Amino acid sequence: IEKPVILNRGSKASVHELLMSAEHLLSCGTKAVILCEQGIRTFETTSHNTLDLSAVPAVQELSHVPIVVDPSQATGGRSYVQPMALAALAAGAHGLIIEIQPDPDRAKEDCSQSLYPKQFEKLMSDINSLADVLSKEVTQLPLRADSTVTEQLPVTAGEAPKVAFQGEMGAN
């Protein structure tokens, strides 16, 4: 389909299995694969999954494929998202997937792991501060309330934007 693919690590998959899955996609013609660490299943009960941050440097050592971390899905708890997001940045993640809702308590799903907008603002402030310490650059797309997601993405002249999303149009 000539769109980037975000490949989530299965809750019981090893890093090796994740990398083999990415290799399969690439060998079948997928142009861009981004790996996503969203936690593995363990006997721990304080969070939805156990966020395996050791997977980040392992993937970077063994592969050229970028890896992002989804602390929202991994932990399943709003109070865990910020510290795990910062830890993921320190571990070398290329990006983060963070769930945000205007009113998480009334969301139809994922309400316990979605941040309030003010919490997200604080997280972004902390990310920017930590990025400076780690000599990393944070790239943010400008958000304009009067535009759609595809209008906000940088596009080369004459090229149609290629965007993949889930849910309602413009949700992610």
MARLOTI-687699 format. One record per residue (C-alpha): x, y, z; residue in three letters. Coordinates in steps of 0.25 Angstrom, whole numbers, plus 5000, padded with zeros to 4 digits. Layout:
XYZALA...
//
This chain:
500050005000ILE501250095000GLU501050145014LYS501950135026PRO501550025036VAL501650035051ILE501949895055LEU501449865070ASN502249765078ARG501349655082GLY501149645097SER501849505097LYS502849535086ALA504349545087SER505149655082VAL505749545072HIS504249515067GLU503949665066LEU505149685057LEU504849565048MET503449615046SER504049745042ALA505049675033GLU503849605026HIS503049725024LEU504349795018LEU504649675009SER503249675003CYS503349814999GLY502949905010THR503750035009LYS503650085023ALA503550005036VAL503450065050ILE503549975062LEU502650005074CYS503049955088GLU501749945096GLN502049855107GLY502149705109ILE501249615118ARG501849575131THR501349535144PHE501349675149GLU499949725152THR500249875155THR500149915141SER499549865128HIS500849815122ASN502249825126THR502949925118LEU504249865113ASP505149985111LEU506349895109SER505749865095ALA506050005090VAL507549995091PRO507549845087ALA506749885074VAL507649995071GLN508849905073GLU508249795064LEU507549875053SER507450005045HIS505950005047VAL505450125056PRO504650095069ILE503650175077VAL503050145090VAL501550145094ASP501550165110PRO500050185109SER499750045104GLN500849985112ALA500550035126THR499050045124GLY499150155135GLY499150305134ARG500050325145SER501150235139TYR501150305125VAL502050425128GLN503150345135PRO503150235125MET503150335114ALA504350405119LEU505050275122ALA504850235107ALA505450365102LEU506650335111ALA506750195106ALA506850245092GLY505450235086ALA505250305073HIS503850345077GLY502650335086LEU501250295085ILE500450365095ILE498850355097GLU498250495100ILE496750515102GLN496050655105PRO495250585116ASP495850445118PRO494850405129ASP493750405119ARG494550345107ALA493950215101LYS495250145103GLU496650155108ASP496150255118CYS497050205130SER498350225121GLN497950355114SER498550485118LEU497850615120TYR498350725111PRO498950795123LYS499750665127GLN500250655112PHE500650805112GLU501550765125LYS502050645118LEU502450715106MET503150825115SER503950715122ASP504250645109ILE504850775103ASN505650785116SER506150645116LEU506450655101ALA507350765103ASP508150695114VAL508250565104LEU508650655093SER507450615085LYS506450695076GLU504950695078VAL504150715065THR502750755066GLN501750785055LEU501050915057PRO499550895061LEU498550985055ARG497150975060ALA496551015046ASP497350905038SER497250755036THR498350655040VAL498750645025THR498850795023GLU499850805035GLN500850705030LEU502050755022PRO501950705007VAL502850724996THR502350804984ALA501450714975GLY501450594985GLU500150554991ALA500250535006PRO500350395011LYS499750375025VAL499250255033ALA498350265045PHE497350195053GLN495950235057GLY495250355053GLU495850435042MET496850535048GLY496750465062ALA498250425061ASN
//
